[in-house]
Amino acid sequence: MGGVALNKGDLFTVYLEGNVMTICVLGSYMEEYSGEEMLILAVVSQDNMLHIPADDLDMLFPQKKYLN
């Protein structure tokens, strides 16, 4: 089987309909009927993309208020 192995959090750029778009892999799952691996993707606006240290996320999301 060919293709590129993508993991959660991977970013890649595509050229679609004359626009350059940044795509982020949010997750994946196996499609029940076909058994095909499906990806959940998000289009990321370069204008809204932030790069911050992971330790700084504690300030944005206090542990006491949010449970996963």
VOGU-3710 file (C-alpha; in Angstrom, 3 decimals, decimal comma):
1> mggvalnkgd> 0,000/0,000/0,000  1,284/3,473/-0,843  0,692/6,816/0,736  2,122/9,003/3,414  1,821/8,135/7,104  0,164/11,043/8,914  -0,110/11,403/12,674  -2,290/13,543/14,900  -0,881/17,070/14,984  0,900/16,857/11,633
11> lftvylegnv> 0,690/19,985/9,479  0,974/20,028/5,703  0,294/22,515/2,927  -1,844/21,918/-0,152  -2,623/23,996/-3,215  -6,379/23,809/-3,850  -8,407/25,863/-6,320  -5,683/28,486/-6,565  -5,229/28,842/-2,797  -2,429/27,661/-0,529
21> mticvlgsym> -3,979/26,020/2,527  -2,415/24,671/5,728  -4,069/21,469/6,948  -3,765/19,917/10,424  -4,498/16,262/11,216  -6,845/16,183/14,226  -7,311/12,438/14,421  -8,181/9,258/12,566  -10,540/6,306/12,750  -11,334/3,130/10,841
31> eeysgeemli> -14,476/3,349/8,710  -16,818/0,623/9,926  -18,047/-0,757/6,602  -15,039/-0,400/4,309  -12,287/-0,751/6,907  -10,603/2,256/5,331  -8,635/4,614/7,581  -10,288/8,038/7,644  -8,617/11,277/8,763  -10,238/14,189/10,578
41> lavvsqdnml> -8,657/17,351/9,181  -8,832/21,068/9,941  -7,958/23,959/7,668  -5,688/26,351/9,569  -5,522/30,032/8,720  -1,922/31,230/8,720  -3,182/34,539/10,151  -4,603/32,759/13,213  -1,867/30,194/13,831  -0,088/30,478/17,189
51> hipaddldml> 3,161/28,842/18,249  3,438/28,699/22,039  5,277/26,413/24,472  3,121/23,541/25,747  3,801/24,601/29,354  2,049/27,912/28,651  -1,229/26,093/27,960  -1,754/25,720/31,712  -2,437/29,450/31,880  -5,088/29,207/29,150
61> fpqkkyln> -6,836/26,070/30,402  -6,829/25,734/34,195  -6,895/22,060/35,197  -9,628/22,532/37,802  -12,257/23,703/35,306  -11,827/21,283/32,423  -11,877/17,503/32,316  -11,213/15,418/29,273
//
